[in-house]
Every structure is written in structure tokens, then in C-alpha cells.
Amino acid sequence: MTDRFRTPRLAALHDLEQSFREHCSGRPVQGAPRRWLRRLSVIVRHRVVRRTLMAVTGLLLLAALGAGGLWWRLSAGPLSLDFATPILASAIEHTIGSRHRVEIGGTQIERDNQGRAAVRIRDMLIRDADGAVIASAPKAEVAVSVVALLTGELRAKRVSLVGAELAMRIEDDGQVTISTGADRRPIAITPTIVRPAQGAAVPVPAPDNSPASMPPMRLPTGGENFSALMRWIDGTARLDSDSEILGEVGLKDGSLTVDDQRNGKTWTFEHISFSLNRLPRGGVVLSLGSENEDRPWKMTAAVVPLGNERRLLQVEARKVSARDLLLAMRLDEGQFQADVPISGAVRAEIGPDFRPVTIEGRLFAEPGMIGNPNNPDGSFRLDSAEVSLDWDQTRRTLIAPFKVAAGNNRVTMMSQFDAPVEAGGPWRFTATGGSIVLGAREPGESALVLNRILMRGTFDYASGRIALSQGEIAGGGVNLAMSGTLDISSGEPVISGGLAGTPMKGALAKRIWPVFVASKVRNWVLANIHEGEIARMELAANAPIDTLKEDGPPIPSDGLSVEIDVAKAVLRPVDGLPPIRDADLTTRIKGRHVVISVGRGTVELESGRKLTITNGTFEVPDTHPKAPPARAQFRIEGPVAAAAELVALDRLREASNAPLDPATSRGSVVGQISVGLPITRDPPKGSINYNIGIDVTNFVAERMMLNQKVEAQLLKVSANAQGFQIKGDVRLNGTPAVLDYRKLRDQPDTEVRLQMTLDDAARSRFGFDVGPALAGPVPVRLAGRVVNDRDSRFNVEADLTPAAIDNLLPGWVKPPGKPNRIAFMVVHKDKTTSFENVVIDGSGANVKGQAELDANGDLVAANFPVFALSDGDKASLRAERGSDGALRLSMRGDVYDGRSFIKSVFGQSGDHKPKKQFGDLDIDVKLGAVAGHNGEALRGVDFKMSRRAGQIRTLSFASKIGRDTQLTGELRGAARGRQVLYFETDDAGALFRFTDNYARMNGGQMWVAIDPPTADQAPQEGLLNIRDFAIKGEPNLDRVAGAANAGGKGVAFTRLRVEFTRTPGKLAIREGIVRGPAIGATMDGLIDFARNDVRLRGTFVPLYGLNNAFGQIPIVGLFLGGSNEGLLGITYEVSGAPNAPVLRVNPISAIAPGLLRKFFEFPNVNTGTQPPDPNLTSRAEPAR
């Protein structure tokens, strides 16, 4: 209870007493902090103090609750404070001066972009004395001066326009006008700070009492413009300044549109924050930046007085876009841009004359792209760059060392700028020291170091002229010298100068070619010209610099001149083709015209074959278009094998489809080639045009066409983008022919035209050997298309008039000179060959149809609905190969002329043996009538045959001949298991007349047996037996037989028996005997059907029955004439054509009896012929 009445004074006394006691007792005295805590606890326990603390705590809690409620309220939207609107408007008017009137639509509290609460006014307007709007904004933030508020005065400290649109206009004379609002009335105007256009008068700053207009003066220098700018900033920084600018103004989240009247460019900056603040002790701070999330940037400039009328200028930049800086400096015309962020700081001391006394700073460039944004080939990526600035007015020099890194490339150099002694004079600059390192472009390539660099020149700001008096770049095998000027006085920069280089490697020249200079030509050179040595290089230019840009206007014809001589270069004109090696190149560029001449070069293929290139030119008439067209032409020489390998490459194979195999082609080529192509990285398909004209001499190609060898003394080869053509007189497998071989690009087929005359030897070489069936020359025209290596289609026309045809088809016979032609289409596919639209006409023949062969040349199917080999024929022929491999041949018709067929059966030559057999064969023939010789015909012909493995298995034949006499045939069994063909009729004379074997026989019962034909054409043995027939109209026989007055009945015979051997085209007769009541005869000899010749001999035996009786006497009969002759006889010979034989007799033989008659016989023509099989009679004799 006593503590409640303790006062602070008594507490102090108690503390003092306690301390004294502790000191006397030796205990440590409590420290000062502890004593202060004890005192504070005493003070807090005082009633008045406790109540005061409770009141303050309550106020703080109330303030926190209010702030929290306000924050919650603002989350729902702005809070209106319209009662403060007049007060804020008055405060702003007081700040900016009485000449302006401020109108505010309302006041509110809302959140800003950072989420903080801010007092903002709506629909703010600032009007001048005339009532015109000079500034407007949908919103503005206002900061009130706390110091003025304590004095009872409400004054705006800062006004920031929110979301306003600010416009900056740069006039031709460099004056800058800043405005906002719909009327665009200026709120700030700067003096002229940039040199006006040529010829314009430049006003010089004068005192206020100077006249308004001054006579034209000289153009201001850069230093004077800088001084004018600093005077304007200094006037803005003064507190008593009355310049036409808001004292403290800002822009938040607005837009800035810059309209540069000097070059007509307009660009807009979005999300811009801007502030211009005057410092209390003088000075001004200008801040400009963007809070864009994608790429924020900021730039701040501050001017602070230092005393003695000196000022400090500090500029800081953070990620400012170099593109925008180039726009502001009028160095970006749209084709060259630098998308590079720049950061750095510059500090300068400004003297009383507003000129810099010292400058120091560093600027950094971060990674970005530099070049033409519309042309990736003309751009490069900058990794980093750095430049330092050091200016001292006493030495009047600006030293600026810099370094640049781009990929593997590095540039390090020292530059120095010397100020002129007299105002307005030119600046001198020097760049030297350091090095340029160009990294390797390809694997295995070393870096190029240029370590001897010197650049000297002047820069005359007043005349707008930059002159390079001496320029040298050397190192690593490179030695360049240059000089020139850049004139910007006319507003359009013009560059003039020259460059020369000493001999160097071509690879070095490509590496020092800047990426942004003629990038199209540069890219083509980099990709298509390799190696080589530059013997001479000279360059001269005198043209506006815009014309040298990739997308600039066309360069004048005399604006650029380049001459470069290169030796032993490797040139690749077209991608995908082998390069031209060891080429001597001469490059000439005049304006937009580029010509590269190739004196001589070699194209070496993978196989080692070579082609020689001479007199070549590569020309670009106009490099200005986006993909400038170019043309190249050159002369080519070399072997055919190398040319064949060249056109077989993937790049040319589709267009050429040339039928040449390098391994089997020989000859020489000489020709001229022209190529047109666009200069672009990936030429589109069809954009390359070419024209080729080549002469091929002593040409030989195996299996070039129709799988045949082609030879030619001279061939003409022409090709272009639409296709190619080969023409000339050739020898196709040794046969003279005229060739026309062409291929169109838009067609998949290759067109072939061929004219030649095939004789017997040529047909044999082509595999068309048909022996005597076709003899003589045959002119042939072949025209068709080859789809690919396996598919082809040809139209064939052959004139058969000069040829002789002998059963080319069964029954087709034609002598030479008789008109006839054949036409058909050959369609060769992968496994089949079809003969379509076959037409044979002329000389009575009329055949139409089609046929198909397999890969082995065997007949698969045939259909001839019209099969007429003679006038009047009405027949059709079909053939089809069955699943068992047998070919089934079917013939139907009403009338068929069989005379030629008969001749083919009996008269086939033995000198020719067919190369192909039909194999298994089934024949089914049904004809109404078959015309034969001598007016005879077969009626109701029904013939069927089946052959397997080369042997006839079944055969049946039925017809009528003569006066409805049956003629039959069949395959019969004979002795020893053998088969024979057996034919029988009761009118042998009609059959002999039908076959044109002998026309003077009448009647007779005949049967004939003969061995079936075999595949190897072995001799066929046979037996002919005829009974009861007569021979009429044979005068010599009538005389011998004494039947001249027999009433026209002729000489009668009771039997004829002949053994014969049939070989192809011939019939050998032996042991032939003819018996009759009045006369008999023996015969042997040879009938040659191929030659249409009969050679028979024998003996006529008169009174055969009595006369032969002497020959039947044993032993003695052999000497009296033999078993088949008689004691008396007359020898004879039959010769000539079978249808008109001539009979000759030897009368002397009549007086030579028996064996003596042999001395008077005619010669035997059957010498060397094998005798017939003695078993033939037993196996063929019919049972009667």
C-alpha cells in the first residue's frame, strides 16, 4: 500500500540510498539500464501516464481498423471523395501558376497497379488563359505538400497523369513539342537541339530584347546543340523559372507517340511511366521507363548544380532498347534494326558555358539480334558489347575503348575522337589497337585473327560529312586497304570510297564478308564457292547508303563496282550436283549486275570420271529483287560415261530419265549448257530452268533401247526444263536407224520414235528370225512411250511390200512387190507383252485381233475375230493357254482358202528350224469349206489334235472331198507300241488334186500311214497304198501303154504302193510300184516341195501281167527283170513342178532285156537317204 503514494523524487532518493549501501557492502552496483527500467516502471505506474498510453493505444487500434476497413472497401471498387475535389483543384492551380485553370471531374481512393491505396482524381483538364485544353487525363494522382499543409496552405506537390496519351513532335528544325489532350496544344516546347535540314536557317539564341527574326547563320555544331539542350534543362530546374512546363509532373501507365517530321517516322511506346521533378535546391530529375512485363526498361537523367555555375549530369539506363535509340537518332530506316537491350551509366560535369568539361561512363549491350528483321540471312546475334567513355576538355579528346562478342567472333579496339581547335571544324577520329577475331565457321577451321587495324578520318558535323582517309585491316593472311566518305548533308546518306586487297585465300575473303552486306549474294557465295585463292580484289562505291541495304531502293548502275579474280576455286552452281573444281573465276559487279566468269574447271564425279568446263559465266542481271534471278552458261566436254553418270544423279534423274548406263556407254560429248535459277537458299521445285545442247560423237551404248546396242557417229542431245531429246542416225544392234528419243518433264512416259529397215540378218539379230517365212527388207516405223524400266507402249508399222512371205502365218504367202502391211501396238509390262490392235491388210489379206505373250515369249492368249489370209476367207482364230500350260487353239469359219496352208505343210524348208515350240497344244478346227488346188475343196472339215510333251496323243480328222467322198484321219497304234497317223479316202485323185501333188489321177481307194511329227523334226517314215485308179491326160504314158484311143478313160491301174520318208520340205520315194492290166511301173526319187521340184525315175513295164511273170522265176527272175519289173521295159524320168511334171523316156532301154536295162536308167536322186523301216508295212497295213 505504501508504493501507491511514492513520488518520483522519493523513489530517486531510495535508489540513491540503495546504491550507497551496496557500495559499502562491496556488492556491485546495478547498471544504468536496469535503473532506467526501474524508473520507467515507476513512471508507468503513474495514473496520468497509464491513461495517456491507453488513449494512444486505442487510437492506433482504431486507425488499424479503419485502414483495414478501407482496404476491404477498396477491394470492391473505388471510394468517392468528391468533397475534396475543389480543394485539390485549387491546390494544383496554385502549383502550376495562375495562368492555368484546372478542372476535375471527381476525386476517389482506389488501388494502383501495386495494390497500394492512392488518391486519384478523374477526368482532369488543364486549360490555358485562352481556355484551350493543354493537358488531359482520364485519371491523375495528386501528392499534397505536408510542409505547406502544416502552415495551413493546401498545395499539390506532385501530379501524375494515369493512362494519359502523351504526344511528342520533333520538327524539321529539331524543336520538340510535348502535348496531350484532343487539341494537342503544347505543354512543353524545347529550343532547336538538332541540326535542321540543309539550307534551313538556324536561329541563334538571343536576349529577350533581340528581334524576333535573325538572318541565317551557320549550321550549329553538336556541341552547340548540346549546350542549347542543357540551357533548356537548366531553365526548367530553376525554382523561379516561368517556362512553359509543369513544375512537377508525371505519367503512369500511359502511352507516348513520337512523330519525327525529319524522316516521317512515327512510333508508339505503350505502358510508359514518365516523371519530371525539380529538386528543392535546384536541379531536375527526368525518369522514363516502362513496366511492361515482357520487357521492362528504365532511363533516368539528373542535373544537379555543383556551384560556380557548374552542373553535374548523371544518366543511367537499364535495358533500354537500342532500336528505340536508333529511331531517336534517325539511324534506323526500317531495314536495319538492333533488338538489343542497353544498360549503363554516364557522368558528366557541365561548365558555365553549358559544355561538358569531363565525361566518364560505361555502356553495356546484352544479347540480341542485329540486322534486317525481314531477312534472317542478313542478321546476326550479338552476345555482348561494352564501350567506355572518357572526355576531358583540357586534352579535348574523347577516348572510347570498346569490345564486342558475337558467337565465336570478338572485336576489341581503342577509338579516339579529337575535338576541333576552332568551333565548327571537323572532328578527327582514330581507331587502332586491339584485334578482330573471327571464329571458325566449319569444323576443323581455325579462328582468323586480324591484329593490325588502323582507321583514321574526320567527322564534320556542320557539313554532315564523315571521311575515312586511311583504313587498314590486316592479319592472318588478310591485308585490306580502304578509304571513303559518308555524306549525310542532304538528308539521304551517300557513301563513296574504295577497298583493295592483296592476294589471299578465298576462304578468308568469305569470312571477312559482313553478314549485313549483300546478304543474298553472300549466302550464295558461302554455299556455292569454296577454296580458291584471290589474286586481286577491288571495290568502289558511290551511292546512297539506302541502296546498299537488302530491302532498300535499287542501287544505280554506277553506284557499285567490284572486281575479284579467284584461281583454283571450287564452284557448286546447283545444290545436289558435283562441284566444278580448279575453276578460274573472275567476278565483276556493276551496280546491280553481277557476272562471275569461269575460264576453265573440272567436274569430278564419284567414280573418278571427269568433265571439263570452259567459257562459263554466272550472271545476276539484277540483285535488287527478293529472290533475284540468275543465269549460268558454260561449255562442257568429256566422255559419255561421265555425262551419263552426271544425269543419273538424284537431282537430274527425275527430269532426264536418260537411258544411259555409265558402265556400258562410250563416246565423247561437247556441248553448251545454260541454267536459270533464283538466288535463294531453297529454290522451289520447278524454279530452275536450263537449256542443254550437246553433240555426242563416236557413241556406243549397250542395251540403251529395246535392250539393244546403239551406235552413232553423231547424236544431238537437247534438254530444258520441259524435257530432253536425243536425235540422230544410229545403228541399232548393227542396223541403220533414225532415232528420236524424248522425255517431257510433266509426263511420266518417255517418247521413242524409230525408223529402220530390217533385212534377214537384222531380224535375226533382234530375235525375230522366222527363216524363209519372211525374206527381204522390211521398213519399220516404231513410235511409243516407255513408262519406266519395265513398262512400255509402242505403235509399230511395217511395210511388207518389198518382202516375200512364205507361211509367216499358216497359209499366208506373198511374193516380193505385192503390197501388204502390218500394224500393231506392243505393250510391254512387267511380265507380259501384248500385241494390241493387230491389223494385216493388203493383197487380199485381212487379219485383225490381238495377242499376248508371257515373260518367256510364249503365247498366252490370242484372239483374231477376223482371220482372212486370202480374198473370200471368213474365219476366226482364238488361242488360250490353260491352267495346265497347254495352248488351246480354236478356229471357226465358213470359208477358208487352204492352198497356202497345204503348201506350208508339204513345202516347209528343212534349212530352218523354229526356235520356239508351242509345247503342249490342243487344236480344234471346224470349217465349212477349205479351198484347195485344181478346184477341189474339203467340206465340213472337223479336225482335232492334242499334243503333250512333243508327242501327238490324239488326232481325229473328218471331211468330204470330191463327190461327197469321206476323207478321214486318226492316230492308230502300230507294232512295237508306236503310233502312226492314218488317213483314208476313196477318191485319191481328188486328194492329189487338192494338195496339188498330181492332177491327172482319177479315183482310187487310198490309205496312207506316216509317223507323227516330232519336235526335233526327225524324218517321218510312211507308206502309201492306192487301188483301182486311172491316169488321164498323160500323153507319154498313153503312148507307152497304147491307150491313146481308149476313149479318154486313160490308163487304169489296180494298185500303187510307195514307201517314203518325209523330211521338212522333201519327200523321198523308194520301192514304189504301180500295177495295171496294160502297164506297170516302178518308181523312186525325190519331191522337193520347198523348191517346187519333182525328180522321179523308174521303169515302165508294158503288158505287166505277162511281162512280170518272167521276173517271178526263182534265181533266174532276178536277171530277167526282178520281182517288180519284167523282161521288157522302158526307163523313164519325171521332172519339173508337181502340178505340171514332164515325162521323159529312154527308147533304147526297150531293147535291153532284164538286168541290162539298168545301164539305161536315169540318175538316182535318193543317194544318201536312209532306207525306210521294214516294219512300217506290217504296222500300217490295214485289215481288209
Secondary structure, DSSP 8 states (H G I E B T S, - for coil): -GGGG--HHHHHHHHHHHHHHHHHHT-----HHHHHHHHHHHHHTSHHHHHHHHHHHHHHHHHHHHHHHHHHHHHTS-EE-GGGHHHHHHHHHHHH-TT-EEE-SEEEEEE-TTS-EEEEEEEEEEE-TTS-EEEEEEEEEEEE-HHHHHTT---EEEEEEES-EEEEEE-TTS-EEEEESTT--EEEE----S---TT--------TTS-S---------HHHHHHHHHHHHHHHH-TT---SS-SSEEEEEEEEEEEETTTTEEEEEEEEEEEEEE-TTS-EEEEEEE--SSS-EEEEEEEEEEETTEEEEEEEEEEEEHHHHHHHTT---SS-EEE-EEEEEEEEEE-TTS-EEEEEEEEEE-SEEEE-TT-GGGEEEE-EEEEEEEEETTTTEEEEEEEEEETTEEEEEEEEEE--SSTT--EEEEEEEEEEEE--SSTT---EEE-EEEEEEEEETTTTEEEEEEEEEEETTEEEEEEEEEE-TTSS-EEEEEEEE-SEEHHHHHHTS-TTSSHHHHHHHHHHEEEEEEEEEEEEEEEEGGGGSTTS----TTSEEEEEEEEEEEE-SSTTS--EEEEEEEEEEETTEEEEEEEEEEEE-TTS-EEEEEEEEEEES---SSS-EEEEEEEEEEEHHHHHHHHTSHHHHHHH-----GGGEEEEEEEEEEEEEE-SSS--TT--EEEEEEEEEEEEEEEEETTEEEEEEEEEEEEETTEEEEEEEEEETTEEEEEEEEEETT-SSEEEEEEEEE-HHHHHHTT---GGGEES-EEEEEEEEE-SSS-EEEEEEEE-TTSEEESSSTT-EE-TTS--EEEEEEEE-SSEEEEEEEEEEETTEEEEEEEEEETTS-EEEEEEEEEESSTT-EEEEEEEE-TTS-EEEEEEEEEEE-HHHHHHHH---SS---S----SEEEEEEEEEEE-GGG-EEEEEEEEEEEETTEEEEEEEEEEETTTEEEEEEEEE-GGG-EEEEEEES-HHHHHHHTTS-SSEE--EEEEEE----TT---EEEEEEEEEEEE-S-HHHHHHHT-TTSTT--EEEEEEEEEEEEETTEEEEEEEEEE-SSEEEEEEEEEETTTTEEEEEEEEEESHHHHTTGGGSTTHHHHTT-SSS-SS-EEEEEEEETTEEEEEEEGGGGGS-GGGGGGG----S-TT-----TTHHHHH----
